[in-house]
């Protein structure tokens, strides 16, 4: 593996994205306080439509307006109140980020759904998921890439001393590649997207955004080689879902950074949040099983919760972020 500079500091920790509650000012304070090395823009889905992953990300699309219909997001003939709400929420979040982190000078992470998760969730005006129409998926990827470029620029304007890191959330990517996304009737599935097509469109979106990008996939069978070869600098995954270490080892050896989801998103039966020693130990065990030298661990790995924390209590969510932060510092001292 060639030496490279990672777009995060040694011993960093960050959140995947979502947090509980509806107060963006408080959520941003928690993130900046608990994750000073790599803060992220919090997502608060409890605020309702437009704050959810699909609606929030669809609000970034260029010349592809969306609306809610029967509690599902679909492409709309023209912009309406649902789209305005999603964009207003995002503007409010960015303004709060600027207010609290005006002098921040390190990396900051923003998140959005990737093209295939959006294609598997958004519906065409005539019904059915966009995934059923390859041309619509290409248009969606182009619109998303343009929208993400504008989003990154908006963050950079507000935080001129910071560097932006983009996270593409792709929980549906493995099912899209395997042809397991159900049709509208539920009696069939959509055709699988070919690996080369997926790689090309994902690369197009990453290139259009213009900043280092990682892909988050909290599902089994993460397509690590596809993600790496599409130009991502890292992958975020849940360590508890990794059953075959060989593909992960190959990807890391080839230069892919790892955001290691090592803390459970919901409390165990005891209700106790994991300690930093427990989180760090979990990351170390996987790294040692992969056979890489410890000196590389804190440089190439960022410690994170297993996934988003929207379903946790505020106290547990904060405790988990604290444990991840301190675990990252422990790993840097190894």
N, C-alpha and C positions, 0 to 999 in steps of 0.2 A: 504494500500500500504506500502511495506517495504521501509525503507530509502536506498538510493543508491547514488553512486557518478556518475554524468553524465560526459561523455567525452568531455565536453565543460565548460568554466567558466560561472559563474552567470552573467546574463545580456548580453550574447553574441549575435552577429548578424553575418550573413554570406550571401554569394550569392548562388544562385542555381547552377550556372556553367557558362553559356554563357554570353559573353559581345560583344558589337559591335566593328568593326574595324579588323585590321590585324596585329597590332604591339603588339607582346606578351610581350615585355619589358615594354611598357607603361601600358598594361593591368595589369601586375603583380604589377607594382608600385601603381596603383590605388587600387587594392585589399589589398595590404599590408598597404597602408595608411589609407583606409577607414574602413577596417575590421580587426583591429589589434588583436581582441580577438579570432577570428576563420576565418583566411584567407582560401581561396580555390585556387586551380589551375585553372586559367581561361581557358575557351574554346572559340575559335574564329572561328566559322563556316564560316565566310566571306572569310577565306583563301581558301576555296574550298574543293574538295574531299579529304577525309582523316582527315579533321578538323571537319566534321559533326559528330553528335552523333553516328551514326551507324558505319561509317568508322573508326572513332577514337577508338571506343570500340572494333571493330572487329580486329583492329591491335594488340590488346593485346592477342588474342586467341593463344593457343599453339597447333601446329600441325594441324591447320585448316586454311590454307591460304585463303585469299579473294582477289577478283578483282572486278573492275567495269565492268558491261556489260549493255549496253543500259541505262546508268545512274542509275543502281541499283547495290547494292553489292551482290555478290554471292560467294559461296565456290569455290575455284579454285584448279586445279590439283597441282599447285606448286607456290611458292612465285614469285611475279612479281613486276613491277614498282609501281602499285597502293598500294600494301602493304608496299613497301619501303617508299613511300611518307608518308603514315599514321604514320609509325614508326619514320621516321625522324622528322616529326612535333612534335611528343610526346617527343622525345629526346631533341629537341630544347627547348620545354616548360619546361622540367625538369631541364635542364641546367640553364635556366633563373631563375627558382625558386631558385635553389641552389645559384646562384650568388647574388640574392637580399635578400635572407632570410637565409643566411649561419648560423647566430647566433640565429635564431628564436628558442624559447624553448617551445612553447605552442602547442596546437592541430592545425593540418592543414588538410583540407578536399580535397579529390580527388574524381572525379566522373567518372562513366562508365555506359553504358547501362546494364540493368539486363538481365537475360537469356531469359525471355519471350518477352521482347521488341526486343531483337536481333532475336529470333526465328520467330517473326512475320514480320521482315524486311529482313533478309538474305534469299537468294534463294539457292536452291540445284543446283548442276551442271546440272542436267537434267531439271531444271525449277521447279517452284512452291516454296512456302515458306517452310523453314525448319520445320515450325509448323505442317505441314501435316504428318511428320514422327516422332512418339514418340521416336524411337531409336536415330534419329538425334538430337532431342532436348536434350536427356540425354547426348549424346556426346558433344553437344555444352555447356551445363552447366558444365561438367567436364573440358573442355578446358578453359572456361571462369574463373572458380575458380582457376585453375593453373596459368593462365595469370595474374589474379588480385593479387595473392600472389607474383608473381615476380614484378609486378608494385609497390605494397606497399613496397617491399624490396628496389626497386630502389629509391623511395622517401626517405625512412629511411636512406639509405646510403648518400644521398645528404644533408639531414637535420638530423644529428645524435642526436640533442637535442630535436627534435620535436616528437610529437605523431601523428599517422596517423588515420584519420577518413574516412571511405569509404562511398560514396553515390552511391547507385544503382538506376539509372533512369529507372522507369518502367511505362511510360505513357500508354503502350499497355496492361498492366496486366488486368484491368477490362474487356476489350473486348476479351482477350484471354480466361478468365474464363467464360465469357458469351457466347462464341461461335459466336462472331460477326466479326471475322477477315475474310475479303472476300478472296475467292479463286482467282487464277490467271485469270480465265475467268470473274470474277465479277458477275457471276450468282448464286453463292452459298457461303457458309461460311465454315470455318474449324470447326471441332468438338471441343467443349469446352474441355479445360484441367481440369481434376478433381482437386478439391481443395487440396486433400491429396497429389497428385502428384506435384502440384505447390508448396505446402508448403515444401515438401521434397527436391525438386531441389533448391529452393531458400535457404533453410537452408544449403544445401551442398556447394553452392557458398559462402555464408557468412562464414561458418566454414573454407573453404579452404583459404579465404583471410587472416584470422588470426588476424583481427583488428575489433574494433567496427564498425558496419555498420548500415546505415539507408537506407530507401527506399523512393525515391521521386516519387510521382504520381500526376501529374497535370491534373487529370480527375475526373469526378463525380464517385461516388460509389467506393471509395478507399477501398480495402479489408483489413481493419485495423486489424482484428483478425488474419488473415492469416499472415500478415506482422509481427505482434508481436510474434506469436507462431513460426515463422520461425527463430527467434533469432535476429531480428533487434532491435537496441537500440532506434530507433526513426523513425518517418515518417515525410516527408516533403510534404505539400499539400497547395493548394490555398484555403484560408479561404472563398473566395467568392463562391466556389463550394460546400461547406458543407451545405447540406439542412437538414440533420438529425443529431442532436448533440448527441444523445444517444450512438451510436457506438463509437464516438470519446471520449466521457466521460468515457466509459467503458475501452477503450484502455489506456487512460491516467491514470486512477485509477489502472490499472493492471501494470503500470510501463513504458509505452511507452513514450519516449520523443517526443516533437512536434517542428518541424521547421515550424513556422507559416508564410505562405505566405500572408503578410498583405499590401504590396505596389504594385500597378498596374505596369505591365511591360511596358505599353505604356502610354504616357501622356493623360490626359483627354482633352476635347475640349479647356479648358483654357490654356493648355500647361504647367501648373504649376505642378511641382513635389510635392508629399505629404510632409507635414512637419513631423518632428519626433513626435510631439504631436498627429497628426492625426493617424500615424501608431501605436503608443503605445496605443491610445484609441481604435483602432479596435481590437487589441489583448486583451486588458483588457475586452472589452465587451463580447467577446466569452468566455473568461476564467470565467467571472462572471456568464454567462448563464449556464456554465457547473457546477457551484456550488463549485469550489475548492477554498481553501484559497489563498489569494494574496501572502502570503509568499513563496508559492511553484512556483509561476509563473516564475520568472526570473531564477530559477534553472532548471526547466524542459522544458522551452520553449526557442527556439532560434528564433530571428526575421529575416525574409528573404523577398525578393521580391516574388510576387506570382509565378513566374516561371523565366526562363532565360531571359536575357536582350539583346539578339543579335539583336532584331528588333528595339531597341530604339536608339535615338541619343546618342553620347558619353556624352554630357552634362547631359541629362536626366538620363542615367544609373548611372553616378557618383552621381548625386543628390539623387537618390533612395537609393544607398548604404549608403550614409551619413545619410539619414533619418532613415534607419534601424539601423545603428550603434547607433545613438543618442536615438532612441526609446528603444533599449535594455538597455541603461544606465538609462533611465527614469524608466523603469520597475524594475530595480535593486534597485532603490531608494524608491519604494513604501513601 
